Amino acid sequence: QVQPVESGGGLVQNGGSLRLSCAASGRTFSSYAWGWFRQAPGKEREFVGAISWSGGSWSGGSTYYADSVKGRFTISRDNAKNMVYLQMNSLKPEDTAVYYCAAAAAYYSGSNRVDEYDYWGQGTQVTVSS
């Protein structure tokens, strides 16, 4: 099992940047695929991006992104530190949401489905002002 905890959210201006971090306890961190999702008020939770099981490397893994964030957001992982990151650049007001980090079994690597992730953090608020 892993328990994700997100941090790094906040208020940023249109066009600004933020880096979200996800710290996860558990010895099996490296065996999971990881995803980032977000949920705006009144909307369903939506896929932002994912990074696959790293195949034993310290920081590898294929990455996948929603079209709405492709080219602006970057996901990375550091298995030595049990950390997953979401670098968000060129932020827009429509990126405002609570952002969640989640872990899935390795065979779900790259999944954009909420129901294929087993472990979720509590979320961190990102607000982009116009």
Contacts in CASP RR format, 6 or more apart in sequence:
PFRMAT RR
TARGET T0000
AUTHOR 0000-0000-0000
METHOD contacts of the structure
MODEL  1
QVQPVESGGGLVQNGGSLRLSCAASGRTFSSYAWGWFRQAPGKEREFVGA
ISWSGGSWSGGSTYYADSVKGRFTISRDNAKNMVYLQMNSLKPEDTAVYY
CAAAAAYYSGSNRVDEYDYWGQGTQVTVSS
1 26 0 8 1.000
1 28 0 8 1.000
1 119 0 8 1.000
2 24 0 8 1.000
2 25 0 8 1.000
2 26 0 8 1.000
2 28 0 8 1.000
2 29 0 8 1.000
2 32 0 8 1.000
2 103 0 8 1.000
2 119 0 8 1.000
3 24 0 8 1.000
3 25 0 8 1.000
3 26 0 8 1.000
3 119 0 8 1.000
3 121 0 8 1.000
4 22 0 8 1.000
4 23 0 8 1.000
4 24 0 8 1.000
4 84 0 8 1.000
4 101 0 8 1.000
4 102 0 8 1.000
4 103 0 8 1.000
4 119 0 8 1.000
4 120 0 8 1.000
4 121 0 8 1.000
5 22 0 8 1.000
5 23 0 8 1.000
5 24 0 8 1.000
5 101 0 8 1.000
5 121 0 8 1.000
5 122 0 8 1.000
6 20 0 8 1.000
6 21 0 8 1.000
6 22 0 8 1.000
6 99 0 8 1.000
6 100 0 8 1.000
6 101 0 8 1.000
6 121 0 8 1.000
6 122 0 8 1.000
6 123 0 8 1.000
6 124 0 8 1.000
7 20 0 8 1.000
7 21 0 8 1.000
7 22 0 8 1.000
7 23 0 8 1.000
7 124 0 8 1.000
8 18 0 8 1.000
8 19 0 8 1.000
8 20 0 8 1.000
8 21 0 8 1.000
8 124 0 8 1.000
9 18 0 8 1.000
9 20 0 8 1.000
9 99 0 8 1.000
9 124 0 8 1.000
9 125 0 8 1.000
9 126 0 8 1.000
10 18 0 8 1.000
10 124 0 8 1.000
10 125 0 8 1.000
10 126 0 8 1.000
10 127 0 8 1.000
11 127 0 8 1.000
11 128 0 8 1.000
11 129 0 8 1.000
12 18 0 8 1.000
12 91 0 8 1.000
12 126 0 8 1.000
12 127 0 8 1.000
12 128 0 8 1.000
12 129 0 8 1.000
13 128 0 8 1.000
13 129 0 8 1.000
14 91 0 8 1.000
14 92 0 8 1.000
14 93 0 8 1.000
14 128 0 8 1.000
14 129 0 8 1.000
14 130 0 8 1.000
15 89 0 8 1.000
15 90 0 8 1.000
15 91 0 8 1.000
15 92 0 8 1.000
15 128 0 8 1.000
16 89 0 8 1.000
16 90 0 8 1.000
16 91 0 8 1.000
16 128 0 8 1.000
17 87 0 8 1.000
17 88 0 8 1.000
17 89 0 8 1.000
17 90 0 8 1.000
17 91 0 8 1.000
18 88 0 8 1.000
18 91 0 8 1.000
18 126 0 8 1.000
19 85 0 8 1.000
19 86 0 8 1.000
19 87 0 8 1.000
19 88 0 8 1.000
20 36 0 8 1.000
20 85 0 8 1.000
20 86 0 8 1.000
20 88 0 8 1.000
20 99 0 8 1.000
20 101 0 8 1.000
20 124 0 8 1.000
20 126 0 8 1.000
21 83 0 8 1.000
21 84 0 8 1.000
21 85 0 8 1.000
22 34 0 8 1.000
22 36 0 8 1.000
22 83 0 8 1.000
22 84 0 8 1.000
22 85 0 8 1.000
22 86 0 8 1.000
22 101 0 8 1.000
22 121 0 8 1.000
23 82 0 8 1.000
23 83 0 8 1.000
24 82 0 8 1.000
24 83 0 8 1.000
24 84 0 8 1.000
24 101 0 8 1.000
24 103 0 8 1.000
24 119 0 8 1.000
25 82 0 8 1.000
26 82 0 8 1.000
29 79 0 8 1.000
29 82 0 8 1.000
30 53 0 8 1.000
30 54 0 8 1.000
30 55 0 8 1.000
30 56 0 8 1.000
30 79 0 8 1.000
31 53 0 8 1.000
31 106 0 8 1.000
32 53 0 8 1.000
32 103 0 8 1.000
32 104 0 8 1.000
32 105 0 8 1.000
32 106 0 8 1.000
32 119 0 8 1.000
33 50 0 8 1.000
33 51 0 8 1.000
33 52 0 8 1.000
33 53 0 8 1.000
33 103 0 8 1.000
33 104 0 8 1.000
33 105 0 8 1.000
33 106 0 8 1.000
33 108 0 8 1.000
33 109 0 8 1.000
33 110 0 8 1.000
33 111 0 8 1.000
34 50 0 8 1.000
34 51 0 8 1.000
34 75 0 8 1.000
34 77 0 8 1.000
34 84 0 8 1.000
34 101 0 8 1.000
34 102 0 8 1.000
34 103 0 8 1.000
34 104 0 8 1.000
35 47 0 8 1.000
35 48 0 8 1.000
35 49 0 8 1.000
35 50 0 8 1.000
35 51 0 8 1.000
35 75 0 8 1.000
35 84 0 8 1.000
35 101 0 8 1.000
35 102 0 8 1.000
35 103 0 8 1.000
35 104 0 8 1.000
35 110 0 8 1.000
35 117 0 8 1.000
36 48 0 8 1.000
36 49 0 8 1.000
36 50 0 8 1.000
36 73 0 8 1.000
36 75 0 8 1.000
36 84 0 8 1.000
36 86 0 8 1.000
36 99 0 8 1.000
36 100 0 8 1.000
36 101 0 8 1.000
36 102 0 8 1.000
37 45 0 8 1.000
37 46 0 8 1.000
37 47 0 8 1.000
37 48 0 8 1.000
37 49 0 8 1.000
37 99 0 8 1.000
37 100 0 8 1.000
37 102 0 8 1.000
37 114 0 8 1.000
37 117 0 8 1.000
38 45 0 8 1.000
38 46 0 8 1.000
38 48 0 8 1.000
38 95 0 8 1.000
38 97 0 8 1.000
38 98 0 8 1.000
38 99 0 8 1.000
38 100 0 8 1.000
38 126 0 8 1.000
39 45 0 8 1.000
39 46 0 8 1.000
39 97 0 8 1.000
39 98 0 8 1.000
39 100 0 8 1.000
40 96 0 8 1.000
40 97 0 8 1.000
40 98 0 8 1.000
43 97 0 8 1.000
45 100 0 8 1.000
45 114 0 8 1.000
46 66 0 8 1.000
47 66 0 8 1.000
47 112 0 8 1.000
47 113 0 8 1.000
47 114 0 8 1.000
48 65 0 8 1.000
48 66 0 8 1.000
48 69 0 8 1.000
48 73 0 8 1.000
48 86 0 8 1.000
48 99 0 8 1.000
49 63 0 8 1.000
49 64 0 8 1.000
49 65 0 8 1.000
49 66 0 8 1.000
49 69 0 8 1.000
49 73 0 8 1.000
49 75 0 8 1.000
49 86 0 8 1.000
49 110 0 8 1.000
49 112 0 8 1.000
50 63 0 8 1.000
50 64 0 8 1.000
50 75 0 8 1.000
50 109 0 8 1.000
50 110 0 8 1.000
50 111 0 8 1.000
50 112 0 8 1.000
51 60 0 8 1.000
51 61 0 8 1.000
51 62 0 8 1.000
51 63 0 8 1.000
51 64 0 8 1.000
51 75 0 8 1.000
51 76 0 8 1.000
51 77 0 8 1.000
51 84 0 8 1.000
51 110 0 8 1.000
52 61 0 8 1.000
52 62 0 8 1.000
52 63 0 8 1.000
52 64 0 8 1.000
52 106 0 8 1.000
52 109 0 8 1.000
52 110 0 8 1.000
53 61 0 8 1.000
53 106 0 8 1.000
53 109 0 8 1.000
54 60 0 8 1.000
54 61 0 8 1.000
54 77 0 8 1.000
54 79 0 8 1.000
55 61 0 8 1.000
56 79 0 8 1.000
57 79 0 8 1.000
58 78 0 8 1.000
58 79 0 8 1.000
58 80 0 8 1.000
59 76 0 8 1.000
59 77 0 8 1.000
59 78 0 8 1.000
59 79 0 8 1.000
59 80 0 8 1.000
60 77 0 8 1.000
61 77 0 8 1.000
62 109 0 8 1.000
62 110 0 8 1.000
63 74 0 8 1.000
63 75 0 8 1.000
64 110 0 8 1.000
64 112 0 8 1.000
65 71 0 8 1.000
65 73 0 8 1.000
65 75 0 8 1.000
66 112 0 8 1.000
68 94 0 8 1.000
69 88 0 8 1.000
69 95 0 8 1.000
72 88 0 8 1.000
72 89 0 8 1.000
72 90 0 8 1.000
72 91 0 8 1.000
73 86 0 8 1.000
73 87 0 8 1.000
73 88 0 8 1.000
73 89 0 8 1.000
74 86 0 8 1.000
74 87 0 8 1.000
74 89 0 8 1.000
75 84 0 8 1.000
75 85 0 8 1.000
75 86 0 8 1.000
75 87 0 8 1.000
76 84 0 8 1.000
76 85 0 8 1.000
76 87 0 8 1.000
77 83 0 8 1.000
77 84 0 8 1.000
77 85 0 8 1.000
78 84 0 8 1.000
78 85 0 8 1.000
84 101 0 8 1.000
86 99 0 8 1.000
86 101 0 8 1.000
88 95 0 8 1.000
88 126 0 8 1.000
91 126 0 8 1.000
91 128 0 8 1.000
92 128 0 8 1.000
93 128 0 8 1.000
93 129 0 8 1.000
93 130 0 8 1.000
94 128 0 8 1.000
95 126 0 8 1.000
95 128 0 8 1.000
96 126 0 8 1.000
96 127 0 8 1.000
96 128 0 8 1.000
97 125 0 8 1.000
97 126 0 8 1.000
98 123 0 8 1.000
98 124 0 8 1.000
98 125 0 8 1.000
98 126 0 8 1.000
99 123 0 8 1.000
99 124 0 8 1.000
99 125 0 8 1.000
99 126 0 8 1.000
100 120 0 8 1.000
100 121 0 8 1.000
100 123 0 8 1.000
101 120 0 8 1.000
101 121 0 8 1.000
101 123 0 8 1.000
102 114 0 8 1.000
102 117 0 8 1.000
102 118 0 8 1.000
102 119 0 8 1.000
102 120 0 8 1.000
102 121 0 8 1.000
103 117 0 8 1.000
103 118 0 8 1.000
103 119 0 8 1.000
104 110 0 8 1.000
104 111 0 8 1.000
104 116 0 8 1.000
104 117 0 8 1.000
104 118 0 8 1.000
105 116 0 8 1.000
105 118 0 8 1.000
108 116 0 8 1.000
108 117 0 8 1.000
111 117 0 8 1.000
END
